[in-house]
Amino acid sequence: AAARALQAGLDETRRNGKLGGKPTLIVHGRSDALLPVNHTSRPYTALSMLADGTASKLGYIEVTNAQHFDGFIGLPAVLPGYDTRFIPLHLYLNRALDAVWAHLKNGTPLPASQVLRTTPRGGTPGAAPALSAANVPAIATTPAAADAIRLSGSTLVVPD
C-alpha cells in the first residue's frame, strides 16, 4: 500500500509539476553530460513555475563547471582532468539545504533562480590547486541581472 501511495504521488508530480508553494531549490551542474540541464532541470523548473504561478517558491541554481559525479574529482588516475576542470557540486547541495533551512526556521528569503559562475582550479591533472572561495562563490540571494534565470511566458530564460 505504501509503495502504491508513493507511486501515485510521483505520478502526480510528473504530470503537473505542482509543488504547492513548498520551498524548493533545485541545484544542477551545467556540465553534466549524463543528466543534461535541457532534458531535466530546466523543463521541470519551467513546468513547476507555470503550474504554481505566483505561489511558486521554486528556485533553480545552475552551477557552471559542475556535474553530479563529484566522487571522480579526487580520482585522477580513473578520470584525469576532473580535478582541474570541475568544482564539487555537493558543496552547493549543502548550501541550498542551508538556505531552505534558514527559510523554514527564520523566514530568510530563498535565493532567486540564477546561474552560479564558478572557476575551475586548473593546474595539472592529479595535482590541481586547492579550492578557494574564488572557485566556489556563494549563492546570491538576488543575483546580478546577467545571471538571473527567469520565466518569460512559458519559456525558462537562462543566461549563457
DSSP file with accessible surface (Angstrom, degrees, kcal/mol):
  #  RESIDUE AA STRUCTURE BP1 BP2  ACC     N-H-->O    O-->H-N    N-H-->O    O-->H-N    TCO  KAPPA ALPHA  PHI   PSI    X-CA   Y-CA   Z-CA
    1    1 A A     >        0   0   93      0, 0.0     4,-2.3     0, 0.0     5,-0.2   0.000 360.0 360.0 360.0 -41.3    0.0    0.0    0.0
    2    2 A A  H  >  +     0   0   82      1,-0.2     4,-2.5     2,-0.2     5,-0.2   0.908 360.0  50.5 -65.5 -40.0    2.8    2.4    0.9
    3    3 A A  H  > S+     0   0   76      2,-0.2     4,-2.6     1,-0.2    -1,-0.2   0.907 110.7  49.1 -64.3 -40.6    4.6    1.7   -2.4
    4    4 A R  H  > S+     0   0  183      2,-0.2     4,-2.5     1,-0.2    -2,-0.2   0.905 111.1  49.9 -65.4 -39.5    1.4    2.3   -4.4
    5    5 A A  H  X S+     0   0   67     -4,-2.3     4,-2.3     2,-0.2    -2,-0.2   0.920 111.3  49.0 -65.6 -40.7    0.8    5.6   -2.5
    6    6 A L  H  X S+     0   0  114     -4,-2.5     4,-2.5     2,-0.2    -2,-0.2   0.941 111.4  49.2 -63.3 -45.9    4.4    6.6   -3.3
    7    7 A Q  H  X S+     0   0   90     -4,-2.6     4,-2.6     1,-0.2    -2,-0.2   0.915 109.9  51.6 -60.8 -41.1    4.0    5.8   -6.9
    8    8 A A  H  X S+     0   0   45     -4,-2.5     4,-2.2     1,-0.2    -1,-0.2   0.921 110.1  49.4 -63.4 -41.4    0.7    7.8   -7.1
    9    9 A G  H  X S+     0   0   28     -4,-2.3     4,-1.9     2,-0.2    -2,-0.2   0.915 111.2  48.7 -64.0 -42.7    2.5   10.8   -5.6
   10   10 A L  H  X S+     0   0   74     -4,-2.5     4,-2.6     1,-0.2    -2,-0.2   0.919 109.7  52.5 -63.1 -42.0    5.3   10.5   -8.0
   11   11 A D  H  X S+     0   0   48     -4,-2.6     4,-2.0     1,-0.2    -2,-0.2   0.898 106.7  53.1 -61.8 -39.3    2.9   10.3  -10.9
   12   12 A E  H  X S+     0   0  120     -4,-2.2     4,-1.5     1,-0.2     5,-0.3   0.915 110.9  46.7 -62.3 -42.0    1.1   13.4   -9.7
   13   13 A T  H  X S+     0   0   54     -4,-1.9     4,-2.3     1,-0.2    -2,-0.2   0.920 111.0  52.1 -66.0 -42.8    4.3   15.3   -9.7
   14   14 A R  H  < S+     0   0  152     -4,-2.6    -1,-0.2     1,-0.2    -2,-0.2   0.876 110.2  49.7 -61.4 -36.6    5.3   14.0  -13.2
   15   15 A R  H  < S+     0   0  184     -4,-2.0    -1,-0.2    -5,-0.2    -2,-0.2   0.847 131.3   6.1 -74.5 -34.8    2.0   15.1  -14.7
   16   16 A N  H  < S-     0   0   60     -4,-1.5    -2,-0.2    -5,-0.2    -3,-0.2   0.588  76.9-133.0-132.0 -12.8    1.8   18.7  -13.5
   17   17 A G     <  +     0   0    0     -4,-2.3     2,-0.3    -5,-0.3    35,-0.2   0.545  47.4 159.2  72.2   5.3    5.0   19.8  -11.6
   18   18 A K        +     0   0  121     -6,-0.3    -1,-0.2     1,-0.2    -2,-0.1  -0.464  20.5 172.6 -69.9 124.0    2.9   21.3   -8.8
   19   19 A L    >   -     0   0   30     -2,-0.3     3,-1.5    29,-0.3    -1,-0.2   0.380  41.6-130.3-105.3  -3.2    4.9   21.8   -5.6
   20   20 A G  T 3   -     0   0   59      1,-0.3    -2,-0.1     2,-0.0    36,-0.1   0.812  66.1 -56.2  61.8  32.4    2.1   23.6   -3.9
   21   21 A G  T 3  S+     0   0   16      1,-0.3    -1,-0.3     3,-0.0    35,-0.0   0.600  90.7 155.3  76.7  10.8    4.2   26.5   -2.8
   22   22 A K    <   -     0   0  134     -3,-1.5    35,-0.4     1,-0.1    -1,-0.3  -0.532  54.1-107.1 -70.6 133.6    6.7   24.3   -0.9
   23   23 A P        +     0   0   32      0, 0.0     2,-0.4     0, 0.0    35,-0.2  -0.463  53.9 168.4 -64.6 123.6   10.1   26.0   -0.7
   24   24 A T  E     -a   58   0A  37     33,-2.3    35,-2.6    -2,-0.3     2,-0.5  -1.000  25.5-167.2-142.9 135.3   12.3   24.1   -3.1
   25   25 A L  E     -a   59   0A  25     -2,-0.4     2,-0.5    33,-0.2    35,-0.2  -0.995   9.0-160.0-122.5 125.6   15.8   24.7   -4.5
   26   26 A I  E     -a   60   0A  33     33,-2.8    35,-3.4    -2,-0.5     2,-0.5  -0.908   7.5-166.5-100.5 129.2   17.0   22.7   -7.5
   27   27 A V  E     +a   61   0A  32     -2,-0.5     2,-0.4    33,-0.2    35,-0.2  -0.978  13.1 170.4-118.1 125.6   20.8   22.6   -7.9
   28   28 A H  E     -a   62   0A  17     33,-2.5    35,-2.7    -2,-0.5     2,-0.5  -0.999  32.1-125.7-139.6 138.5   22.2   21.3  -11.2
   29   29 A G  E >   -a   63   0A   0     -2,-0.4     3,-1.5    33,-0.2     8,-0.2  -0.703  12.9-147.9 -83.0 125.7   25.6   21.3  -12.8
   30   30 A R  T 3  S+     0   0   66     33,-3.1     7,-0.3    -2,-0.5    34,-0.2   0.775  95.9  58.0 -64.1 -26.1   25.7   22.8  -16.2
   31   31 A S  T 3  S+     0   0   51     35,-1.8     2,-0.7    32,-0.5    -1,-0.3   0.263  72.7 128.1 -90.7  14.5   28.5   20.4  -17.3
   32   32 A D    <   -     0   0    9     -3,-1.5     5,-0.2    34,-0.3    35,-0.1  -0.604  32.8-179.4 -77.3 112.6   26.5   17.3  -16.6
   33   33 A A  S    S+     0   0   90     -2,-0.7    -1,-0.2     1,-0.1    34,-0.0   0.711  79.4  48.5 -86.0 -22.1   26.7   15.1  -19.7
   34   34 A L  S    S+     0   0  117      1,-0.3    -1,-0.1     0, 0.0    -2,-0.1   0.800 123.9  28.9 -87.5 -32.0   24.6   12.2  -18.3
   35   35 A L  S    S-     0   0   82     -6,-0.1    -1,-0.3     5,-0.0    -3,-0.2  -0.689  88.4-159.7-124.6  76.2   21.7   14.4  -17.0
   36   36 A P    >>  -     0   0   47      0, 0.0     3,-1.6     0, 0.0     4,-0.5  -0.286  20.8-128.9 -63.4 141.6   21.8   17.4  -19.3
   37   37 A V  G >4>S+     0   0   12     -7,-0.3     5,-2.2     1,-0.3     3,-0.9   0.835 106.6  59.6 -58.6 -34.8   20.1   20.5  -17.9
   38   38 A N  G 345S+     0   0  102      1,-0.2    -1,-0.3     4,-0.2    -3,-0.0   0.672 112.0  39.3 -69.7 -16.8   18.0   20.9  -21.1
   39   39 A H  G <45S+     0   0  149     -3,-1.6    -1,-0.2     3,-0.1    -2,-0.2   0.355 130.2  16.6-112.1   2.2   16.4   17.5  -20.6
   40   40 A T  T <X5S+     0   0   47     -3,-0.9     4,-1.7    -4,-0.5     5,-0.2   0.383 124.0  22.2-135.7 -85.9   15.9   17.5  -16.8
   41   41 A S  H  >5S+     0   0   16      1,-0.2     4,-2.7    -6,-0.2     5,-0.2   0.858 116.8  55.1 -69.5 -39.5   16.0   20.5  -14.5
   42   42 A R  H  ><S+     0   0   48     -5,-2.2     4,-2.2     2,-0.2     5,-0.2   0.963 112.4  40.6 -62.7 -51.7   15.3   23.3  -17.0
   43   43 A P  H  > S+     0   0   62      0, 0.0     4,-2.6     0, 0.0    -1,-0.2   0.907 116.5  50.6 -66.0 -35.1   12.0   21.9  -18.3
   44   44 A Y  H  X S+     0   0   60     -4,-1.7     4,-3.0     2,-0.2     5,-0.2   0.926 109.2  51.5 -66.4 -41.4   10.9   20.8  -14.8
   45   45 A T  H  X S+     0   0    0     -4,-2.7     4,-2.8     2,-0.2     5,-0.2   0.944 112.4  45.6 -59.3 -47.3   11.6   24.2  -13.4
   46   46 A A  H  X S+     0   0   12     -4,-2.2     4,-2.4    -5,-0.2     5,-0.2   0.938 113.8  49.3 -61.8 -45.9    9.5   25.9  -16.2
   47   47 A L  H  X S+     0   0   72     -4,-2.6     4,-2.6     1,-0.2    -2,-0.2   0.936 114.0  45.3 -58.5 -46.6    6.7   23.4  -15.7
   48   48 A S  H  X S+     0   0    0     -4,-3.0     4,-2.7     2,-0.2     5,-0.3   0.914 111.8  50.7 -67.3 -42.2    6.6   23.8  -12.0
   49   49 A M  H  X S+     0   0   27     -4,-2.8     4,-1.6    -5,-0.2     7,-0.2   0.897 114.0  45.9 -62.8 -38.8    6.8   27.6  -12.1
   50   50 A L  H  < S+     0   0   84     -4,-2.4    -2,-0.2    -5,-0.2    -1,-0.2   0.914 113.4  49.5 -67.2 -42.3    3.9   27.6  -14.6
   51   51 A A  H  < S+     0   0   35     -4,-2.6    -2,-0.2    -5,-0.2    -1,-0.2   0.900 120.7  33.9 -66.1 -41.0    1.9   25.1  -12.5
   52   52 A D  H >< S-     0   0   23     -4,-2.7     3,-1.8     1,-0.2    -1,-0.2   0.652  88.1-178.2 -91.2 -17.0    2.3   27.0   -9.2
   53   53 A G  G ><  -     0   0   40     -4,-1.6     3,-2.0    -5,-0.3    -1,-0.2  -0.203  68.6  -5.8  56.6-135.6    2.3   30.5  -10.7
   54   54 A T  G 3  S+     0   0  157      1,-0.3    -1,-0.3    -4,-0.1    -2,-0.1   0.675 131.7  64.6 -68.8 -15.5    2.8   33.3   -8.1
   55   55 A A  G <  S+     0   0   58     -3,-1.8    -1,-0.3    -6,-0.1    -2,-0.2   0.559  76.7 121.3 -81.0  -7.4    2.6   30.8   -5.3
   56   56 A S    <   +     0   0   30     -3,-2.0    -7,-0.1    -7,-0.2   -38,-0.0  -0.313  36.3 178.0 -63.1 132.8    5.8   29.1   -6.5
   57   57 A K        +     0   0   99    -35,-0.4   -33,-2.3     2,-0.0     2,-0.5  -0.186  39.3 130.9-120.5  36.1    8.7   29.1   -4.1
   58   58 A L  E     -a   24   0A  13    -35,-0.2     2,-0.4   -13,-0.1    55,-0.2  -0.793  34.5-173.2 -94.7 129.3   11.0   27.2   -6.5
   59   59 A G  E     -a   25   0A   3    -35,-2.6   -33,-2.8    -2,-0.5     2,-0.5  -0.957   9.6-153.9-118.9 141.0   14.5   28.4   -7.1
   60   60 A Y  E     -a   26   0A   0     -2,-0.4    54,-2.3   -35,-0.2     2,-0.6  -0.969   6.8-169.4-118.9 120.0   16.8   26.9   -9.8
   61   61 A I  E     -ab  27 114A   0    -35,-3.4   -33,-2.5    -2,-0.5     2,-0.6  -0.942   2.3-168.1-111.7 112.3   20.5   27.2   -9.3
   62   62 A E  E     -ab  28 115A   0     52,-2.5    54,-3.0    -2,-0.6     2,-0.5  -0.917  11.0-155.3-104.7 116.6   22.5   26.2  -12.4
   63   63 A V  E >   -ab  29 116A   0    -35,-2.7   -33,-3.1    -2,-0.6     3,-0.7  -0.815   7.1-138.1-100.7 121.8   26.2   25.8  -11.5
   64   64 A T  T 3  S+     0   0   17     52,-2.5    23,-0.2    -2,-0.5     3,-0.1  -0.389  85.0  20.8 -73.2 155.3   28.9   26.2  -14.2
   65   65 A N  T 3  S+     0   0   44      1,-0.2    22,-2.8    21,-0.1     2,-0.3   0.806 104.5 110.6  58.0  34.0   31.9   23.8  -14.3
   66   66 A A    <   +     0   0    0     -3,-0.7   -35,-1.8    20,-0.2   -34,-0.3  -0.981  36.8 169.1-138.6 151.3   29.9   21.2  -12.2
   67   67 A Q        -     0   0    4     20,-0.5    22,-0.5    -2,-0.3   -37,-0.1  -0.914  47.0-100.3-151.0 169.2   28.4   17.8  -12.8
   68   68 A H  S    S+     0   0   74     -2,-0.3     2,-0.9     1,-0.2     3,-0.3   0.480  98.1  86.7 -83.5   3.5   27.0   15.2  -10.4
   69   69 A F    >   +     0   0   63      1,-0.2     3,-1.7     2,-0.1     4,-0.5  -0.369  43.6 151.5 -97.5  58.0   30.0   12.9  -10.3
   70   70 A D  G >>  +     0   0   36     -2,-0.9     3,-1.6     1,-0.3     4,-0.6   0.832  63.7  69.4 -56.0 -32.7   31.8   14.6   -7.5
   71   71 A G  G 34 S+     0   0   62     -3,-0.3     3,-0.4     1,-0.3    -1,-0.3   0.782  93.3  57.6 -59.8 -25.0   33.4   11.4   -6.5
   72   72 A F  G X4 S+     0   0   66     -3,-1.7     3,-1.8     1,-0.2     7,-0.3   0.678  85.5  78.7 -79.7 -17.6   35.5   11.3   -9.6
   73   73 A I  T <4 S+     0   0   16     -3,-1.6    10,-0.2    -4,-0.5    -1,-0.2   0.903  97.6  44.6 -58.7 -38.2   37.1   14.7   -8.9
   74   74 A G  T 3< S+     0   0   61     -4,-0.6    -1,-0.3    -3,-0.4    -2,-0.1   0.272  99.7  76.2 -90.3  13.7   39.5   13.0   -6.4
   75   75 A L    X>  +     0   0   79     -3,-1.8     4,-2.4     4,-0.2     3,-1.1  -0.534  47.4 159.8-121.7  66.8   40.3   10.1   -8.7
   76   76 A P  T 34 S+     0   0   42      0, 0.0    -1,-0.1     0, 0.0     6,-0.1   0.789  74.1  60.0 -63.4 -23.8   42.7   11.5  -11.3
   77   77 A A  T 34 S+     0   0  102      2,-0.2    -2,-0.1     1,-0.2    -3,-0.0   0.841 112.1  39.6 -70.8 -29.8   44.0    8.0  -12.2
   78   78 A V  T <4 S+     0   0   92     -3,-1.1    -1,-0.2     1,-0.2    -6,-0.1   0.920 137.9  10.5 -82.7 -49.3   40.5    7.0  -13.2
   79   79 A L  S >< S-     0   0   55     -4,-2.4     3,-1.7    -7,-0.3     4,-0.3  -0.736  81.8-151.1-133.8  84.3   39.4   10.2  -15.0
   80   80 A P  T 3  S+     0   0   88      0, 0.0    -3,-0.1     0, 0.0    -7,-0.0  -0.272  78.4  25.5 -59.0 136.4   42.4   12.5  -15.5
   81   81 A G  T 3> S+     0   0    3     -8,-0.1     4,-2.0    43,-0.1     5,-0.2   0.237  83.0 109.2  97.3 -13.4   41.5   16.2  -15.5
   82   82 A Y  H <> S+     0   0   39     -3,-1.7     4,-2.1     1,-0.2    -9,-0.2   0.909  80.9  52.3 -59.6 -40.0   38.3   16.0  -13.4
   83   83 A D  H  4 S+     0   0   11     -4,-0.3    38,-0.4   -10,-0.2    -1,-0.2   0.831 114.1  42.1 -67.4 -28.3   40.1   17.8  -10.6
   84   84 A T  H  4 S+     0   0   16     -3,-0.2    38,-2.2    37,-0.1    -1,-0.2   0.760 122.0  37.6 -88.3 -24.7   41.3   20.6  -12.9
   85   85 A R  H  < S+     0   0  121     -4,-2.0     2,-0.3    35,-0.1    -2,-0.2   0.683 109.9  53.8-101.3 -24.7   38.0   21.1  -14.8
   86   86 A F     <  -     0   0   22     -4,-2.1    35,-0.2    -5,-0.2   -20,-0.2  -0.889  58.6-149.7-121.1 149.1   35.2   20.6  -12.3
   87   87 A I        -     0   0    0    -22,-2.8     2,-0.5    -2,-0.3   -20,-0.5  -0.754  43.8 -89.8-104.6 158.2   34.2   22.0   -8.9
   88   88 A P    >   -     0   0   29      0, 0.0     3,-0.6     0, 0.0     4,-0.5  -0.555  30.3-165.2 -74.2 119.4   32.3   19.9   -6.4
   89   89 A L  T >> S+     0   0   20    -22,-0.5     4,-1.4    -2,-0.5     3,-1.1   0.807  82.1  74.2 -69.9 -29.1   28.5   20.3   -6.9
   90   90 A H  H 3> S+     0   0  101      1,-0.3     4,-2.3     2,-0.2    -1,-0.2   0.835  86.4  63.4 -57.2 -33.0   27.9   18.7   -3.5
   91   91 A L  H <> S+     0   0   51     -3,-0.6     4,-2.1     1,-0.2    -1,-0.3   0.911 103.7  47.9 -56.6 -41.0   29.0   21.9   -1.8
   92   92 A Y  H <> S+     0   0    0     -3,-1.1     4,-2.4    -4,-0.5    -1,-0.2   0.797 105.3  58.1 -75.0 -27.6   26.1   23.7   -3.5
   93   93 A L  H  X S+     0   0   73     -4,-1.4     4,-2.7     2,-0.2    -1,-0.2   0.956 109.3  46.0 -59.7 -49.0   23.7   21.0   -2.4
   94   94 A N  H  X S+     0   0   69     -4,-2.3     4,-2.4     1,-0.2    -2,-0.2   0.915 112.8  49.2 -61.9 -42.3   24.7   21.7    1.2
   95   95 A R  H  X S+     0   0   75     -4,-2.1     4,-2.1     2,-0.2    -1,-0.2   0.893 111.6  49.4 -64.8 -38.5   24.4   25.5    0.7
   96   96 A A  H  X S+     0   0    5     -4,-2.4     4,-2.4     2,-0.2    -2,-0.2   0.918 110.4  49.8 -66.9 -42.6   21.0   25.1   -0.9
   97   97 A L  H  X S+     0   0  101     -4,-2.7     4,-2.6     1,-0.2    -2,-0.2   0.912 110.3  51.0 -61.9 -40.6   19.8   22.9    2.0
   98   98 A D  H  X S+     0   0  110     -4,-2.4     4,-2.7    -5,-0.2    -1,-0.2   0.901 109.5  51.1 -61.7 -39.6   21.1   25.5    4.5
   99   99 A A  H  X S+     0   0   24     -4,-2.1     4,-2.0     2,-0.2    -2,-0.2   0.910 111.0  47.0 -66.4 -40.7   19.2   28.2    2.6
  100  100 A V  H  X S+     0   0   27     -4,-2.4     4,-2.8     2,-0.2     5,-0.2   0.925 112.4  50.6 -66.4 -41.6   15.9   26.2    2.7
  101  101 A W  H  X S+     0   0  160     -4,-2.6     4,-3.1     1,-0.2     5,-0.3   0.940 110.0  49.3 -60.6 -46.2   16.5   25.5    6.4
  102  102 A A  H  X S+     0   0   24     -4,-2.7     4,-2.5     1,-0.2     6,-1.5   0.882 111.7  50.8 -61.5 -35.5   17.1   29.3    7.1
  103  103 A H  H  X S+     0   0   35     -4,-2.0     4,-1.5     4,-0.3    -2,-0.2   0.942 114.8  41.7 -66.1 -46.4   13.9   30.0    5.2
  104  104 A L  H  < S+     0   0  110     -4,-2.8    -2,-0.2     2,-0.2    -1,-0.2   0.896 123.9  36.5 -69.2 -40.1   11.8   27.5    7.2
  105  105 A K  H  < S+     0   0  133     -4,-3.1    -3,-0.2    -5,-0.2    -2,-0.2   0.891 136.4  13.6 -81.9 -41.1   13.3   28.4   10.5
  106  106 A N  H  < S-     0   0  114     -4,-2.5    -3,-0.2    -5,-0.3    -2,-0.2   0.386  96.4-112.1-120.2  -3.0   13.8   32.2   10.3
  107  107 A G     <  +     0   0   54     -4,-1.5    -4,-0.3    -5,-0.4    -3,-0.1   0.656  54.5 167.2  77.3  14.2   11.9   33.3    7.2
  108  108 A T        -     0   0   59     -6,-1.5    -1,-0.2     1,-0.1    -2,-0.1  -0.406  44.4-102.8 -61.1 132.9   15.1   34.2    5.4
  109  109 A P        -     0   0   87      0, 0.0    -1,-0.1     0, 0.0     3,-0.1  -0.304  34.6-117.0 -59.4 141.1   14.2   34.7    1.7
  110  110 A L        -     0   0   33      1,-0.1   -10,-0.0    -3,-0.1   -14,-0.0  -0.494  38.5 -95.1 -71.8 149.0   15.2   31.9   -0.6
  111  111 A P        -     0   0   12      0, 0.0    30,-0.2     0, 0.0    31,-0.2  -0.369  42.0-115.3 -62.6 144.2   17.8   32.6   -3.3
  112  112 A A        -     0   0   46     29,-2.2   -53,-0.1    28,-0.3    28,-0.1  -0.383  44.1 -80.2 -73.9 158.2   16.3   33.6   -6.6
  113  113 A S        +     0   0   10     36,-0.2    36,-1.6   -55,-0.2     2,-0.3  -0.350  69.6 153.6 -60.4 139.4   16.9   31.4   -9.7
  114  114 A Q  E     -bC  61 148A   7    -54,-2.3   -52,-2.5    34,-0.3     2,-0.6  -0.996  51.8-109.3-163.9 157.3   20.4   32.0  -11.1
  115  115 A V  E     -b   62   0A   1     32,-2.6     2,-0.7    -2,-0.3   -52,-0.2  -0.873  35.7-150.8 -90.1 124.7   23.4   30.8  -13.0
  116  116 A L  E     -b   63   0A   5    -54,-3.0   -52,-2.5    -2,-0.6     2,-0.8  -0.906   8.6-148.0-101.8 114.5   26.2   30.5  -10.5
  117  117 A R        +     0   0   95     -2,-0.7     2,-0.2   -54,-0.2   -54,-0.1  -0.753  20.5 179.9 -93.1 110.0   29.5   31.1  -12.2
  118  118 A T        -     0   0    9     -2,-0.8    18,-0.2    18,-0.1    17,-0.1  -0.538  22.7-129.5 -99.7 172.3   32.4   29.1  -10.7
  119  119 A T        -     0   0   76     16,-1.6   -33,-0.1    -2,-0.2   -34,-0.0  -0.983  20.8-127.6-126.0 120.3   36.0   29.0  -11.7
  120  120 A P        -     0   0   46      0, 0.0   -35,-0.1     0, 0.0   -36,-0.1  -0.268  19.9-123.7 -61.3 155.7   37.8   25.6  -12.3
  121  121 A R        -     0   0   52    -38,-0.4   -37,-0.1   -35,-0.2   -36,-0.1   0.786  39.9-169.5 -73.1 -27.9   41.0   25.1  -10.3
  122  122 A G        +     0   0   29    -38,-2.2    -1,-0.2   -41,-0.1     2,-0.1  -0.335  33.4 109.9  69.9-155.8   43.1   24.5  -13.4
  123  123 A G  S    S-     0   0   59      5,-0.2     5,-0.2     2,-0.1    -1,-0.1  -0.422  78.9 -26.8  85.7-159.9   46.7   23.2  -12.9
  124  124 A T  B >  S-D  127   0B  97      3,-0.6     3,-2.9    -2,-0.1   -43,-0.1  -0.766  72.3-101.3 -95.8 132.0   48.0   19.8  -13.7
  125  125 A P  T 3  S+     0   0   72      0, 0.0    -1,-0.1     0, 0.0    -2,-0.1  -0.265 112.6  19.7 -52.4 130.7   45.5   16.8  -13.7
  126  126 A G  T 3  S+     0   0   40     -3,-0.0   -49,-0.1     1,-0.0    -3,-0.0   0.279 125.7  58.0  90.8 -11.3   46.0   14.9  -10.5
  127  127 A A  B <   +D  124   0B  70     -3,-2.9    -3,-0.6   -51,-0.1     3,-0.1  -0.158  68.9 159.4-142.3  41.3   47.6   17.9   -8.8
  128  128 A A        -     0   0   19     -5,-0.2    -5,-0.2     1,-0.1     3,-0.1  -0.355  48.3 -99.9 -65.1 147.3   45.1   20.7   -9.1
  129  129 A P        -     0   0   67      0, 0.0    -1,-0.1     0, 0.0     3,-0.1  -0.235  50.5 -84.6 -61.2 160.7   45.5   23.6   -6.6
  130  130 A A        -     0   0   84      1,-0.1     2,-0.1    -3,-0.1    -3,-0.0  -0.283  51.3 -97.8 -63.9 149.9   43.3   23.5   -3.5
  131  131 A L        -     0   0   67     -3,-0.1     2,-0.3     3,-0.0    -1,-0.1  -0.427  44.3-172.4 -65.0 144.7   39.8   25.0   -3.8
  132  132 A S    >>  -     0   0   62     -2,-0.1     3,-1.4    -3,-0.1     4,-1.1  -0.845  42.5 -97.1-129.9 172.1   39.4   28.6   -2.6
  133  133 A A  T 34 S+     0   0   84     -2,-0.3     3,-0.2     1,-0.3    -2,-0.0   0.821 122.1  64.0 -59.5 -28.9   36.4   30.8   -2.2
  134  134 A A  T 34 S+     0   0   76      1,-0.2    -1,-0.3     2,-0.1   -15,-0.1   0.812 102.0  49.7 -66.2 -27.7   37.2   32.3   -5.6
  135  135 A N  T <4 S+     0   0   16     -3,-1.4   -16,-1.6     1,-0.2    -1,-0.2   0.820 120.4  32.7 -77.1 -33.1   36.4   28.9   -7.2
  136  136 A V  S  < S-     0   0   11     -4,-1.1    -1,-0.2   -18,-0.2   -18,-0.1  -0.644  79.5-168.4-129.8  75.1   33.1   28.4   -5.4
  137  137 A P        -     0   0   44      0, 0.0    -3,-0.1     0, 0.0     3,-0.1  -0.161  30.9 -94.9 -64.0 159.2   31.3   31.6   -4.9
  138  138 A A        -     0   0   74      1,-0.1     2,-0.5    -5,-0.0   -46,-0.0  -0.258  40.1 -98.3 -68.9 158.1   28.2   31.8   -2.6
  139  139 A I        -     0   0   26    -23,-0.1     2,-0.2   -47,-0.0    -1,-0.1  -0.694  44.4-129.9 -74.8 124.6   24.7   31.5   -3.9
  140  140 A A        -     0   0   38     -2,-0.5   -28,-0.3     1,-0.1    -1,-0.0  -0.558   5.1-144.2 -78.9 140.9   23.4   35.1   -4.2
  141  141 A T  S    S+     0   0   78      1,-0.3   -29,-2.2    -2,-0.2    -1,-0.1   0.942 101.7  19.0 -65.3 -45.0   20.0   35.9   -2.6
  142  142 A T  S    S-     0   0  118    -31,-0.2    -1,-0.3    -3,-0.1     3,-0.1  -0.953  92.1-147.1-125.4 107.8   19.5   38.3   -5.5
  143  143 A P        -     0   0   17      0, 0.0     5,-0.1     0, 0.0   -27,-0.1  -0.284  28.5 -89.4 -72.7 161.2   21.7   37.5   -8.5
  144  144 A A    >>  -     0   0   61      1,-0.1     3,-2.2     3,-0.1     4,-0.9  -0.319  43.3-108.8 -60.2 151.5   23.1   40.1  -10.9
  145  145 A A  G >4 S+     0   0   94      1,-0.3     3,-0.8     2,-0.2    -1,-0.1   0.860 119.8  58.4 -54.6 -36.6   20.8   40.7  -13.8
  146  146 A A  G 34 S+     0   0   72      1,-0.2    -1,-0.3    13,-0.0    -2,-0.1   0.633 112.3  40.6 -70.5 -12.1   23.2   38.9  -16.2
  147  147 A D  G <4 S+     0   0   37     -3,-2.2   -32,-2.6     2,-0.1     2,-0.2   0.446  86.9 116.9-112.6  -4.2   22.9   35.7  -14.0
  148  148 A A  B <<  -C  114   0A  34     -4,-0.9     2,-0.5    -3,-0.8   -34,-0.3  -0.482  51.1-152.0 -74.8 131.0   19.2   35.8  -13.3
  149  149 A I        +     0   0   11    -36,-1.6     2,-0.3    -2,-0.2   -36,-0.2  -0.871  27.0 170.3 -97.9 132.8   17.1   32.9  -14.5
  150  150 A R  E     -E  157   0C 138      7,-1.9     7,-3.7    -2,-0.5     2,-0.5  -0.947  36.3-114.1-143.5 161.7   13.5   33.8  -15.2
  151  151 A L  E     -E  156   0C  55     -2,-0.3     2,-0.5     5,-0.2     5,-0.2  -0.852  25.0-173.0 -97.3 127.4   10.3   32.6  -16.7
  152  152 A S  E >   -E  155   0C  62      3,-3.2     3,-2.2    -2,-0.5     2,-0.5  -0.944  68.5 -48.2-121.1 105.2    9.1   34.5  -19.8
  153  153 A G  T 3  S-     0   0   66     -2,-0.5    -2,-0.0     1,-0.3     0, 0.0  -0.570 123.3 -27.6  67.3-117.9    5.7   33.3  -20.8
  154  154 A S  T 3  S+     0   0   83     -2,-0.5     2,-0.5    -3,-0.1    -1,-0.3   0.215 120.9  98.3-110.8  14.7    6.2   29.5  -20.8
  155  155 A T  E <   -E  152   0C  86     -3,-2.2    -3,-3.2  -109,-0.0     2,-0.6  -0.884  67.8-137.8-109.8 129.9   10.0   29.7  -21.5
  156  156 A L  E     -E  151   0C  26     -2,-0.5     2,-0.7    -5,-0.2    -5,-0.2  -0.753  20.5-150.4 -81.6 120.3   12.7   29.4  -18.9
  157  157 A V  E     -E  150   0C  49     -7,-3.7    -7,-1.9    -2,-0.6    -2,-0.0  -0.862  17.5-178.7 -98.6 116.0   15.3   32.1  -19.9
  158  158 A V        -     0   0   25     -2,-0.7    -9,-0.1    -9,-0.2   -10,-0.1  -0.969  23.9-128.0-119.0 119.9   18.8   31.0  -18.8
  159  159 A P              0   0   30      0, 0.0   -13,-0.0     0, 0.0   -12,-0.0  -0.274 360.0 360.0 -62.4 150.8   21.8   33.3  -19.4
  160  160 A D              0   0  162    -45,-0.0   -45,-0.1   -14,-0.0     0, 0.0  -0.263 360.0 360.0 -64.3 360.0   24.8   31.8  -21.2
